[in-house]
Amino acid sequence: MSDTKHTPGPWHEGSHRQVVAGEGIKTGTICEVWSWMGIEEADANQKLIAAAPDLLDALVDAVRYAQGGDVLHPAALSRARAAITKATGGAA
């Protein structure tokens, strides 16, 4: 999405509950996830936040196909499933 104002993806899980964008020396922290609510919940929140750009892109594709009255294209469905898997840490 070229008109977005957020840091472009992909985002991924960094060390110690950080969500980062970029690779190598051009890596920047998007956010840090606090664990006051419990380790499992903090880990799940980190996965969800890291998947945010992928989820947004998948939703944009799904809406584009739905507005055209088309069945969701297999490539868009595959991207949506991959984004869900990334967000949940499990199968979609």
Secondary structure, DSSP 8 states (H G I E B T S, - for coil): -TT--S--S-EEE-STTEEEESSTTS-EEEEE---TT-HHHHHHHHHHHHTHHHHHHHHHHHHHHHHTT----HHHHHHHHHHHHHHHTS--
